[in-house]
C-alpha cells in the first residue's frame, strides 16, 4: 500500500480564522477528486475532552457515533465529508498527558525521565499516525488548534516538524492560515501580521508550503507576490480566503484558488479529474434560491453564543435547502420567557424548537414554550432536554400530575416523569460518563418519525443522563402522547409524539449531529416541511 500523506493546518495572527472550514473544504475537494480523506483536530487545552466545558467556553460539544465528546469542528468535518468521525479524530493535550502519565505509572518508561520531548511529542505523533493507520485513508488532514506562538501549541508544532523530517516533505505538507487585515483609514490590506506569523513558525522549525490568507477584500497580484517573496513560498501557493455568505461556498472558492491542485502537486499525487461537485452545487443552488421562507424559534439558554447550537443551526440550513426554504432561525432566551410575556414572544413563529441543555436555569421558560406550541398547534421539535420538557408539560397539564418534573431539576419530584437511568445512579465522575454515542431505536409505523425516516430501525447519537420514566408509559399513551420510538434492547423511550397535533415530535437523542449537506436529517426536513404548511 502507498504511504499515507499528511496535511497539517496551522493558524496564525488570531484565532477564529476558520481553520476547521478550510480543512473541511480542502478535504471535500480532495474527496470529490476520488481520494479517501479524513480530518483530525488536535486541541491544545488540558481538559481530556470538551465534555465538561460550559458551552459558553467552547461552543457546542459534538458527539461521534462511538460516543466521543469532541470539538465542534468535527461536526464541520462530518457535514462536509459525509463520513463519520470517531474518538481518534479529536485529541487534546489532556488526553496526551493522560496516556503518557498512565504509561509512566505502569513503568513503561523503564526508569527514564519523562519529558515533553520526546515523550509528549512521540505520543502526539502516535495519535496523528493512528488515524491514518487503518488503511482506510490516503490522506489525513490534521488541524492544530490554537495560534502559532502560543505556549500550549509548541509540542504540536514540534511533533509536526519531526514527522516531516521522518516522512519527507513530499509526504507531509503544512498549510498556514493567517489574516490580512484591511485598514480603513489608509484603505490598505496589510501583510505584516502574516510575515510575522510565518517567521514565528520558522523559529519553531517549520517552513509552510501553502499560505491561506483570510481577508475581507480581494488580494491583488502584487500583494500575493509580496507575501510569497517574504514568506518564502511559491506565488501560486498564496491562497485567498475571502469572506463569503455561507461556509458551504468555501470549497468552491478554494477550488477557484486551486488549493486542491496545489496540495496534490506538493504531495506528488496525481490531480486526476476535476472534483465532482454536482450534488454540492445543487445544494448551494437550492440554498441561494428558496421558494418559501419560515421563521423558527430556537428556545435555549446558551443563546448568547451562536456556536453553542452549531449543529442545530447547520441542520436547519441543510433541511431548509432540501425544502427549498429559507429558514430564519431566531434564538430566544428561555430565561426571559415567563407567564406574562410568552405569547408576545412566541406568537410570530411558524415552528418552535426547544433545545438540549443541562440544569435548572431557564427550565420554566422552556416548559411554558412547549405549552404554547402544544395548545396552539404550532409545529414543535424538542431535542433531548427539549423532549424532556415536553413530557413534563404534558404530565402536568394533560395528565394532571401536579409537581411532575425531571429529577435532574427536582430530585424529590412527586411525579418523576423524567428520571435518572438505572446505570447512572452509581456514577460519581462527570467526565465521559453520560449515555453517549449511537444507540438503536425502533420506530412505530404511521408515526411522524417513521414518515420522515421511512424505515423501521434507526441509530442516533445520545448525550444525556436522564430518561422518560417508563412507569408512566401507559398514562401518556392513553392520554395521547405516544412513545413511538423505543430502544429495542433497553426499552427506553427515544421519541414521543402527539398524533392529534400538526407536528409535535420530541427526541431523546441528538439528530442534529448527523445532518450533513448531502444527507440532510429526515426529522429536520420533516419539521421544516411542517412549518411551511402553515
Ligand atoms: N440534562 C438532560 C439529561 O442529562 C438533557 C441533556 C441534553 O439535553 N443533552 O438527561
Boltz pocket constraint, residues with backbone or C-beta under 6 A from the ligand:
constraints:
  - pocket:
      binder: B
      contacts: [[A, 355], [A, 356], [A, 357], [A, 358], [A, 359], [A, 383], [A, 384], [A, 385], [A, 386], [A, 408], [A, 463], [A, 464], [A, 465], [A, 466], [A, 467]]
      max_distance: 6.0
